[in-house]
Amino acid sequence: MIDVQTRLTVPLARAPSEIGLSRSAIYRAAAEGKIVLKKLGRTTLVDMASARAFIDALPKAEIRRAA
């Protein structure tokens, strides 16, 4: 079985569970040119290199401590 880290693409239907983004978030990022989507016939594929780069570029979350 191929690990998610080494896959070139993931079908859009499986991408939310594979990369942790909603389908809507994936489409928004693709519309902004931040994630690349490919077509193979009727299947839409998410380019995993672009998805990893998008996630890596997100800002670090700031967690506030309760006083």
HTML snippet that shows the backbone in 3Dmol.js (N, CA, C, O; Angstrom):
<script src="https://3Dmol.org/build/3Dmol-min.js"></script>
<div id="view" style="width:600px;height:400px;position:relative"></div>
<script>
const pdb = `
ATOM      1  N   MET A   1       0.839  -1.186   0.000  1.00  0.00           N
ATOM      2  CA  MET A   1       0.000   0.000   0.000  1.00  0.00           C
ATOM      3  C   MET A   1       0.887   1.253   0.000  1.00  0.00           C
ATOM      4  O   MET A   1       1.881   1.318   0.723  1.00  0.00           O
ATOM      5  N   ILE A   2       0.521   2.232  -0.807  1.00  0.00           N
ATOM      6  CA  ILE A   2       1.288   3.466  -0.908  1.00  0.00           C
ATOM      7  C   ILE A   2       0.855   4.420   0.200  1.00  0.00           C
ATOM      8  O   ILE A   2      -0.337   4.639   0.416  1.00  0.00           O
ATOM      9  N   ASP A   3       1.828   4.977   0.891  1.00  0.00           N
ATOM     10  CA  ASP A   3       1.590   5.925   1.964  1.00  0.00           C
ATOM     11  C   ASP A   3       1.125   7.260   1.384  1.00  0.00           C
ATOM     12  O   ASP A   3       1.494   7.619   0.266  1.00  0.00           O
ATOM     13  N   VAL A   4       0.312   7.995   2.152  1.00  0.00           N
ATOM     14  CA  VAL A   4      -0.172   9.305   1.728  1.00  0.00           C
ATOM     15  C   VAL A   4       0.999  10.246   1.450  1.00  0.00           C
ATOM     16  O   VAL A   4       0.903  11.106   0.574  1.00  0.00           O
ATOM     17  N   GLN A   5       2.089  10.094   2.176  1.00  0.00           N
ATOM     18  CA  GLN A   5       3.247  10.967   1.984  1.00  0.00           C
ATOM     19  C   GLN A   5       3.888  10.789   0.612  1.00  0.00           C
ATOM     20  O   GLN A   5       4.539  11.710   0.118  1.00  0.00           O
ATOM     21  N   THR A   6       3.719   9.636  -0.009  1.00  0.00           N
ATOM     22  CA  THR A   6       4.370   9.376  -1.292  1.00  0.00           C
ATOM     23  C   THR A   6       3.419   9.417  -2.478  1.00  0.00           C
ATOM     24  O   THR A   6       3.871   9.326  -3.619  1.00  0.00           O
ATOM     25  N   ARG A   7       2.127   9.548  -2.248  1.00  0.00           N
ATOM     26  CA  ARG A   7       1.165   9.608  -3.349  1.00  0.00           C
ATOM     27  C   ARG A   7       1.315  10.898  -4.127  1.00  0.00           C
ATOM     28  O   ARG A   7       1.531  11.963  -3.550  1.00  0.00           O
ATOM     29  N   LEU A   8       1.200  10.796  -5.424  1.00  0.00           N
ATOM     30  CA  LEU A   8       1.232  11.988  -6.268  1.00  0.00           C
ATOM     31  C   LEU A   8      -0.106  12.705  -6.254  1.00  0.00           C
ATOM     32  O   LEU A   8      -0.161  13.934  -6.211  1.00  0.00           O
ATOM     33  N   THR A   9      -1.186  11.932  -6.290  1.00  0.00           N
ATOM     34  CA  THR A   9      -2.533  12.495  -6.297  1.00  0.00           C
ATOM     35  C   THR A   9      -3.455  11.657  -5.420  1.00  0.00           C
ATOM     36  O   THR A   9      -3.168  10.504  -5.100  1.00  0.00           O
ATOM     37  N   VAL A  10      -4.577  12.277  -5.040  1.00  0.00           N
ATOM     38  CA  VAL A  10      -5.638  11.598  -4.302  1.00  0.00           C
ATOM     39  C   VAL A  10      -6.953  12.034  -4.945  1.00  0.00           C
ATOM     40  O   VAL A  10      -7.124  13.220  -5.227  1.00  0.00           O
ATOM     41  N   PRO A  11      -7.884  11.115  -5.184  1.00  0.00           N
ATOM     42  CA  PRO A  11      -9.179  11.522  -5.720  1.00  0.00           C
ATOM     43  C   PRO A  11      -9.857  12.520  -4.784  1.00  0.00           C
ATOM     44  O   PRO A  11      -9.789  12.373  -3.563  1.00  0.00           O
ATOM     45  N   LEU A  12     -10.504  13.527  -5.347  1.00  0.00           N
ATOM     46  CA  LEU A  12     -11.138  14.570  -4.545  1.00  0.00           C
ATOM     47  C   LEU A  12     -12.109  13.994  -3.524  1.00  0.00           C
ATOM     48  O   LEU A  12     -12.230  14.533  -2.424  1.00  0.00           O
ATOM     49  N   ALA A  13     -12.799  12.921  -3.859  1.00  0.00           N
ATOM     50  CA  ALA A  13     -13.756  12.324  -2.934  1.00  0.00           C
ATOM     51  C   ALA A  13     -13.076  11.836  -1.648  1.00  0.00           C
ATOM     52  O   ALA A  13     -13.694  11.849  -0.584  1.00  0.00           O
ATOM     53  N   ARG A  14     -11.816  11.408  -1.737  1.00  0.00           N
ATOM     54  CA  ARG A  14     -11.076  10.920  -0.563  1.00  0.00           C
ATOM     55  C   ARG A  14     -10.185  11.975   0.073  1.00  0.00           C
ATOM     56  O   ARG A  14      -9.712  11.790   1.195  1.00  0.00           O
ATOM     57  N   ALA A  15      -9.951  13.068  -0.621  1.00  0.00           N
ATOM     58  CA  ALA A  15      -9.000  14.080  -0.157  1.00  0.00           C
ATOM     59  C   ALA A  15      -9.324  14.670   1.218  1.00  0.00           C
ATOM     60  O   ALA A  15      -8.405  14.850   2.016  1.00  0.00           O
ATOM     61  N   PRO A  16     -10.582  14.979   1.533  1.00  0.00           N
ATOM     62  CA  PRO A  16     -10.839  15.550   2.865  1.00  0.00           C
ATOM     63  C   PRO A  16     -10.335  14.666   4.011  1.00  0.00           C
ATOM     64  O   PRO A  16      -9.746  15.181   4.962  1.00  0.00           O
ATOM     65  N   SER A  17     -10.549  13.377   3.942  1.00  0.00           N
ATOM     66  CA  SER A  17     -10.078  12.496   5.018  1.00  0.00           C
ATOM     67  C   SER A  17      -8.575  12.263   4.947  1.00  0.00           C
ATOM     68  O   SER A  17      -7.944  11.994   5.969  1.00  0.00           O
ATOM     69  N   GLU A  18      -7.999  12.360   3.765  1.00  0.00           N
ATOM     70  CA  GLU A  18      -6.562  12.129   3.602  1.00  0.00           C
ATOM     71  C   GLU A  18      -5.719  13.321   4.053  1.00  0.00           C
ATOM     72  O   GLU A  18      -4.656  13.142   4.646  1.00  0.00           O
ATOM     73  N   ILE A  19      -6.195  14.544   3.772  1.00  0.00           N
ATOM     74  CA  ILE A  19      -5.364  15.713   4.071  1.00  0.00           C
ATOM     75  C   ILE A  19      -5.948  16.616   5.144  1.00  0.00           C
ATOM     76  O   ILE A  19      -5.300  17.582   5.547  1.00  0.00           O
ATOM     77  N   GLY A  20      -7.148  16.330   5.614  1.00  0.00           N
ATOM     78  CA  GLY A  20      -7.701  17.076   6.741  1.00  0.00           C
ATOM     79  C   GLY A  20      -8.315  18.419   6.396  1.00  0.00           C
ATOM     80  O   GLY A  20      -8.464  19.270   7.273  1.00  0.00           O
ATOM     81  N   LEU A  21      -8.670  18.627   5.154  1.00  0.00           N
ATOM     82  CA  LEU A  21      -9.360  19.846   4.740  1.00  0.00           C
ATOM     83  C   LEU A  21     -10.724  19.466   4.183  1.00  0.00           C
ATOM     84  O   LEU A  21     -10.880  18.400   3.586  1.00  0.00           O
ATOM     85  N   SER A  22     -11.708  20.331   4.376  1.00  0.00           N
ATOM     86  CA  SER A  22     -13.028  20.048   3.817  1.00  0.00           C
ATOM     87  C   SER A  22     -12.980  20.161   2.301  1.00  0.00           C
ATOM     88  O   SER A  22     -12.066  20.766   1.740  1.00  0.00           O
ATOM     89  N   ARG A  23     -13.958  19.581   1.658  1.00  0.00           N
ATOM     90  CA  ARG A  23     -14.054  19.659   0.196  1.00  0.00           C
ATOM     91  C   ARG A  23     -14.154  21.115  -0.246  1.00  0.00           C
ATOM     92  O   ARG A  23     -13.545  21.512  -1.239  1.00  0.00           O
ATOM     93  N   SER A  24     -14.928  21.910   0.499  1.00  0.00           N
ATOM     94  CA  SER A  24     -15.070  23.333   0.180  1.00  0.00           C
ATOM     95  C   SER A  24     -13.748  24.073   0.315  1.00  0.00           C
ATOM     96  O   SER A  24     -13.421  24.918  -0.518  1.00  0.00           O
ATOM     97  N   ALA A  25     -12.988  23.761   1.358  1.00  0.00           N
ATOM     98  CA  ALA A  25     -11.687  24.409   1.560  1.00  0.00           C
ATOM     99  C   ALA A  25     -10.726  24.048   0.428  1.00  0.00           C
ATOM    100  O   ALA A  25      -9.936  24.880  -0.017  1.00  0.00           O
ATOM    101  N   ILE A  26     -10.803  22.815  -0.026  1.00  0.00           N
ATOM    102  CA  ILE A  26      -9.949  22.389  -1.147  1.00  0.00           C
ATOM    103  C   ILE A  26     -10.317  23.167  -2.406  1.00  0.00           C
ATOM    104  O   ILE A  26      -9.433  23.649  -3.113  1.00  0.00           O
ATOM    105  N   TYR A  27     -11.611  23.293  -2.692  1.00  0.00           N
ATOM    106  CA  TYR A  27     -12.040  24.045  -3.875  1.00  0.00           C
ATOM    107  C   TYR A  27     -11.656  25.523  -3.769  1.00  0.00           C
ATOM    108  O   TYR A  27     -11.240  26.122  -4.760  1.00  0.00           O
ATOM    109  N   ARG A  28     -11.791  26.124  -2.561  1.00  0.00           N
ATOM    110  CA  ARG A  28     -11.399  27.529  -2.383  1.00  0.00           C
ATOM    111  C   ARG A  28      -9.905  27.707  -2.635  1.00  0.00           C
ATOM    112  O   ARG A  28      -9.494  28.632  -3.336  1.00  0.00           O
ATOM    113  N   ALA A  29      -9.095  26.819  -2.061  1.00  0.00           N
ATOM    114  CA  ALA A  29      -7.642  26.903  -2.258  1.00  0.00           C
ATOM    115  C   ALA A  29      -7.286  26.708  -3.726  1.00  0.00           C
ATOM    116  O   ALA A  29      -6.374  27.361  -4.233  1.00  0.00           O
ATOM    117  N   ALA A  30      -7.989  25.828  -4.406  1.00  0.00           N
ATOM    118  CA  ALA A  30      -7.731  25.603  -5.838  1.00  0.00           C
ATOM    119  C   ALA A  30      -8.115  26.845  -6.647  1.00  0.00           C
ATOM    120  O   ALA A  30      -7.407  27.217  -7.582  1.00  0.00           O
ATOM    121  N   ALA A  31      -9.233  27.487  -6.290  1.00  0.00           N
ATOM    122  CA  ALA A  31      -9.666  28.697  -7.002  1.00  0.00           C
ATOM    123  C   ALA A  31      -8.654  29.825  -6.827  1.00  0.00           C
ATOM    124  O   ALA A  31      -8.502  30.671  -7.709  1.00  0.00           O
ATOM    125  N   GLU A  32      -7.960  29.838  -5.681  1.00  0.00           N
ATOM    126  CA  GLU A  32      -6.936  30.853  -5.410  1.00  0.00           C
ATOM    127  C   GLU A  32      -5.572  30.454  -5.974  1.00  0.00           C
ATOM    128  O   GLU A  32      -4.600  31.198  -5.837  1.00  0.00           O
ATOM    129  N   GLY A  33      -5.500  29.279  -6.608  1.00  0.00           N
ATOM    130  CA  GLY A  33      -4.251  28.817  -7.202  1.00  0.00           C
ATOM    131  C   GLY A  33      -3.275  28.229  -6.201  1.00  0.00           C
ATOM    132  O   GLY A  33      -2.091  28.089  -6.506  1.00  0.00           O
ATOM    133  N   LYS A  34      -3.746  27.883  -5.014  1.00  0.00           N
ATOM    134  CA  LYS A  34      -2.863  27.376  -3.960  1.00  0.00           C
ATOM    135  C   LYS A  34      -2.788  25.854  -3.921  1.00  0.00           C
ATOM    136  O   LYS A  34      -1.803  25.293  -3.441  1.00  0.00           O
ATOM    137  N   ILE A  35      -3.813  25.191  -4.418  1.00  0.00           N
ATOM    138  CA  ILE A  35      -3.824  23.729  -4.551  1.00  0.00           C
ATOM    139  C   ILE A  35      -4.157  23.421  -6.002  1.00  0.00           C
ATOM    140  O   ILE A  35      -5.050  24.034  -6.587  1.00  0.00           O
ATOM    141  N   VAL A  36      -3.437  22.469  -6.578  1.00  0.00           N
ATOM    142  CA  VAL A  36      -3.641  22.096  -7.978  1.00  0.00           C
ATOM    143  C   VAL A  36      -4.582  20.892  -8.054  1.00  0.00           C
ATOM    144  O   VAL A  36      -4.378  19.882  -7.381  1.00  0.00           O
ATOM    145  N   LEU A  37      -5.608  21.021  -8.880  1.00  0.00           N
ATOM    146  CA  LEU A  37      -6.516  19.912  -9.170  1.00  0.00           C
ATOM    147  C   LEU A  37      -6.258  19.455 -10.595  1.00  0.00           C
ATOM    148  O   LEU A  37      -6.012  20.274 -11.480  1.00  0.00           O
ATOM    149  N   LYS A  38      -6.313  18.150 -10.819  1.00  0.00           N
ATOM    150  CA  LYS A  38      -6.105  17.559 -12.143  1.00  0.00           C
ATOM    151  C   LYS A  38      -7.366  16.784 -12.525  1.00  0.00           C
ATOM    152  O   LYS A  38      -8.109  16.335 -11.652  1.00  0.00           O
ATOM    153  N   LYS A  39      -7.599  16.630 -13.799  1.00  0.00           N
ATOM    154  CA  LYS A  39      -8.723  15.835 -14.280  1.00  0.00           C
ATOM    155  C   LYS A  39      -8.218  14.602 -15.013  1.00  0.00           C
ATOM    156  O   LYS A  39      -7.298  14.679 -15.828  1.00  0.00           O
ATOM    157  N   LEU A  40      -8.828  13.474 -14.713  1.00  0.00           N
ATOM    158  CA  LEU A  40      -8.578  12.225 -15.422  1.00  0.00           C
ATOM    159  C   LEU A  40      -9.953  11.666 -15.749  1.00  0.00           C
ATOM    160  O   LEU A  40     -10.582  11.001 -14.926  1.00  0.00           O
ATOM    161  N   GLY A  41     -10.406  11.945 -16.958  1.00  0.00           N
ATOM    162  CA  GLY A  41     -11.773  11.582 -17.309  1.00  0.00           C
ATOM    163  C   GLY A  41     -12.741  12.390 -16.454  1.00  0.00           C
ATOM    164  O   GLY A  41     -12.691  13.620 -16.449  1.00  0.00           O
ATOM    165  N   ARG A  42     -13.619  11.702 -15.734  1.00  0.00           N
ATOM    166  CA  ARG A  42     -14.582  12.366 -14.868  1.00  0.00           C
ATOM    167  C   ARG A  42     -14.067  12.559 -13.446  1.00  0.00           C
ATOM    168  O   ARG A  42     -14.725  13.193 -12.622  1.00  0.00           O
ATOM    169  N   THR A  43     -12.900  12.014 -13.164  1.00  0.00           N
ATOM    170  CA  THR A  43     -12.343  12.062 -11.813  1.00  0.00           C
ATOM    171  C   THR A  43     -11.489  13.309 -11.615  1.00  0.00           C
ATOM    172  O   THR A  43     -10.645  13.639 -12.448  1.00  0.00           O
ATOM    173  N   THR A  44     -11.723  13.996 -10.500  1.00  0.00           N
ATOM    174  CA  THR A  44     -10.886  15.124 -10.117  1.00  0.00           C
ATOM    175  C   THR A  44      -9.880  14.630  -9.093  1.00  0.00           C
ATOM    176  O   THR A  44     -10.243  14.008  -8.094  1.00  0.00           O
ATOM    177  N   LEU A  45      -8.617  14.913  -9.354  1.00  0.00           N
ATOM    178  CA  LEU A  45      -7.535  14.490  -8.476  1.00  0.00           C
ATOM    179  C   LEU A  45      -6.894  15.700  -7.820  1.00  0.00           C
ATOM    180  O   LEU A  45      -6.747  16.751  -8.444  1.00  0.00           O
ATOM    181  N   VAL A  46      -6.512  15.547  -6.557  1.00  0.00           N
ATOM    182  CA  VAL A  46      -5.798  16.601  -5.836  1.00  0.00           C
ATOM    183  C   VAL A  46      -4.315  16.293  -5.910  1.00  0.00           C
ATOM    184  O   VAL A  46      -3.881  15.208  -5.525  1.00  0.00           O
ATOM    185  N   ASP A  47      -3.533  17.249  -6.405  1.00  0.00           N
ATOM    186  CA  ASP A  47      -2.081  17.124  -6.454  1.00  0.00           C
ATOM    187  C   ASP A  47      -1.558  17.242  -5.018  1.00  0.00           C
ATOM    188  O   ASP A  47      -1.669  18.301  -4.399  1.00  0.00           O
ATOM    189  N   MET A  48      -0.991  16.155  -4.495  1.00  0.00           N
ATOM    190  CA  MET A  48      -0.599  16.119  -3.090  1.00  0.00           C
ATOM    191  C   MET A  48       0.589  17.020  -2.776  1.00  0.00           C
ATOM    192  O   MET A  48       0.685  17.533  -1.661  1.00  0.00           O
ATOM    193  N   ALA A  49       1.488  17.225  -3.719  1.00  0.00           N
ATOM    194  CA  ALA A  49       2.617  18.131  -3.470  1.00  0.00           C
ATOM    195  C   ALA A  49       2.100  19.543  -3.223  1.00  0.00           C
ATOM    196  O   ALA A  49       2.584  20.231  -2.324  1.00  0.00           O
ATOM    197  N   SER A  50       1.118  19.983  -4.015  1.00  0.00           N
ATOM    198  CA  SER A  50       0.571  21.332  -3.830  1.00  0.00           C
ATOM    199  C   SER A  50      -0.243  21.411  -2.541  1.00  0.00           C
ATOM    200  O   SER A  50      -0.238  22.445  -1.873  1.00  0.00           O
ATOM    201  N   ALA A  51      -0.945  20.324  -2.180  1.00  0.00           N
ATOM    202  CA  ALA A  51      -1.710  20.312  -0.934  1.00  0.00           C
ATOM    203  C   ALA A  51      -0.772  20.386   0.270  1.00  0.00           C
ATOM    204  O   ALA A  51      -1.047  21.112   1.226  1.00  0.00           O
ATOM    205  N   ARG A  52       0.339  19.638   0.229  1.00  0.00           N
ATOM    206  CA  ARG A  52       1.312  19.699   1.331  1.00  0.00           C
ATOM    207  C   ARG A  52       1.939  21.084   1.430  1.00  0.00           C
ATOM    208  O   ARG A  52       2.127  21.603   2.531  1.00  0.00           O
ATOM    209  N   ALA A  53       2.263  21.685   0.286  1.00  0.00           N
ATOM    210  CA  ALA A  53       2.851  23.028   0.287  1.00  0.00           C
ATOM    211  C   ALA A  53       1.867  24.053   0.856  1.00  0.00           C
ATOM    212  O   ALA A  53       2.255  24.956   1.597  1.00  0.00           O
ATOM    213  N   PHE A  54       0.586  23.900   0.500  1.00  0.00           N
ATOM    214  CA  PHE A  54      -0.443  24.797   1.027  1.00  0.00           C
ATOM    215  C   PHE A  54      -0.529  24.689   2.543  1.00  0.00           C
ATOM    216  O   PHE A  54      -0.560  25.702   3.242  1.00  0.00           O
ATOM    217  N   ILE A  55      -0.566  23.468   3.047  1.00  0.00           N
ATOM    218  CA  ILE A  55      -0.667  23.263   4.495  1.00  0.00           C
ATOM    219  C   ILE A  55       0.592  23.757   5.202  1.00  0.00           C
ATOM    220  O   ILE A  55       0.506  24.368   6.266  1.00  0.00           O
ATOM    221  N   ASP A  56       1.754  23.497   4.621  1.00  0.00           N
ATOM    222  CA  ASP A  56       3.014  23.961   5.214  1.00  0.00           C
ATOM    223  C   ASP A  56       3.083  25.483   5.296  1.00  0.00           C
ATOM    224  O   ASP A  56       3.729  26.022   6.194  1.00  0.00           O
ATOM    225  N   ALA A  57       2.428  26.181   4.375  1.00  0.00           N
ATOM    226  CA  ALA A  57       2.463  27.641   4.340  1.00  0.00           C
ATOM    227  C   ALA A  57       1.461  28.293   5.296  1.00  0.00           C
ATOM    228  O   ALA A  57       1.505  29.506   5.500  1.00  0.00           O
ATOM    229  N   LEU A  58       0.570  27.509   5.876  1.00  0.00           N
ATOM    230  CA  LEU A  58      -0.406  28.076   6.810  1.00  0.00           C
ATOM    231  C   LEU A  58       0.313  28.592   8.054  1.00  0.00           C
ATOM    232  O   LEU A  58       1.329  28.032   8.464  1.00  0.00           O
ATOM    233  N   PRO A  59      -0.216  29.661   8.654  1.00  0.00           N
ATOM    234  CA  PRO A  59       0.437  30.191   9.857  1.00  0.00           C
ATOM    235  C   PRO A  59       0.280  29.234  11.039  1.00  0.00           C
ATOM    236  O   PRO A  59      -0.670  28.456  11.120  1.00  0.00           O
ATOM    237  N   LYS A  60       1.230  29.322  11.932  1.00  0.00           N
ATOM    238  CA  LYS A  60       1.195  28.512  13.143  1.00  0.00           C
ATOM    239  C   LYS A  60       0.066  29.007  14.043  1.00  0.00           C
ATOM    240  O   LYS A  60      -0.129  30.215  14.184  1.00  0.00           O
ATOM    241  N   ALA A  61      -0.669  28.097  14.645  1.00  0.00           N
ATOM    242  CA  ALA A  61      -1.770  28.461  15.537  1.00  0.00           C
ATOM    243  C   ALA A  61      -1.209  28.990  16.855  1.00  0.00           C
ATOM    244  O   ALA A  61      -0.264  28.433  17.413  1.00  0.00           O
ATOM    245  N   GLU A  62      -1.799  30.055  17.330  1.00  0.00           N
ATOM    246  CA  GLU A  62      -1.422  30.618  18.614  1.00  0.00           C
ATOM    247  C   GLU A  62      -2.452  30.156  19.648  1.00  0.00           C
ATOM    248  O   GLU A  62      -3.640  30.460  19.542  1.00  0.00           O
ATOM    249  N   ILE A  63      -1.977  29.428  20.633  1.00  0.00           N
ATOM    250  CA  ILE A  63      -2.847  28.911  21.681  1.00  0.00           C
ATOM    251  C   ILE A  63      -2.683  29.793  22.912  1.00  0.00           C
ATOM    252  O   ILE A  63      -1.577  29.969  23.423  1.00  0.00           O
ATOM    253  N   ARG A  64      -3.782  30.337  23.373  1.00  0.00           N
ATOM    254  CA  ARG A  64      -3.741  31.218  24.538  1.00  0.00           C
ATOM    255  C   ARG A  64      -3.989  30.416  25.804  1.00  0.00           C
ATOM    256  O   ARG A  64      -4.833  29.520  25.837  1.00  0.00           O
ATOM    257  N   ARG A  65      -3.257  30.746  26.819  1.00  0.00           N
ATOM    258  CA  ARG A  65      -3.453  30.105  28.113  1.00  0.00           C
ATOM    259  C   ARG A  65      -4.572  30.805  28.873  1.00  0.00           C
ATOM    260  O   ARG A  65      -4.721  32.025  28.803  1.00  0.00           O
ATOM    261  N   ALA A  66      -5.346  30.022  29.592  1.00  0.00           N
ATOM    262  CA  ALA A  66      -6.372  30.595  30.448  1.00  0.00           C
ATOM    263  C   ALA A  66      -5.697  31.250  31.649  1.00  0.00           C
ATOM    264  O   ALA A  66      -4.769  30.687  32.229  1.00  0.00           O
ATOM    265  N   ALA A  67      -6.160  32.426  32.014  1.00  0.00           N
ATOM    266  CA  ALA A  67      -5.531  33.160  33.140  1.00  0.00           C
ATOM    267  C   ALA A  67      -6.079  32.719  34.474  1.00  0.00           C
ATOM    268  O   ALA A  67      -5.661  33.231  35.513  1.00  0.00           O
TER     269      ALA A  67
END
`;
const viewer = $3Dmol.createViewer("view");
viewer.addModel(pdb, "pdb");
viewer.setStyle({}, {cartoon: {color: "spectrum"}});
viewer.zoomTo();
viewer.render();
</script>
